[in-house]
Amino acid sequence: MNNNIVPLHLIPCGKSAKVKEITAKGNIRRRMLDLGLIVDTIVESLRKSPSGDPIAYEIRGAVIALRSEEASKILVELL
């Protein structure tokens, strides 16, 4: 596996990445696709909640909060 490809929840705050693959199945996959998380979409990690979960991401101009469990199923390439 390419060293630049990591799960989305591991992206440091303030950094951006490009979606490479969604490994989720079923309704969770459909929700991610509906949110605009498709291959080659740029995602920026904005901030973590005080407890560390969920994490806020900017996706196509919208701010979306994803739990680490969900974000771990999105593989991204660091930019």
Buried (B, 14 or more C-beta within 10 A) or exposed (E): EEEEBBBBBEBEEEEBBBBBEBEBEEEEBEEBEEBBBEEEBEBBBBEBEEEEBBBBBBBEEEEBBBEBEBBBBBBBBBE
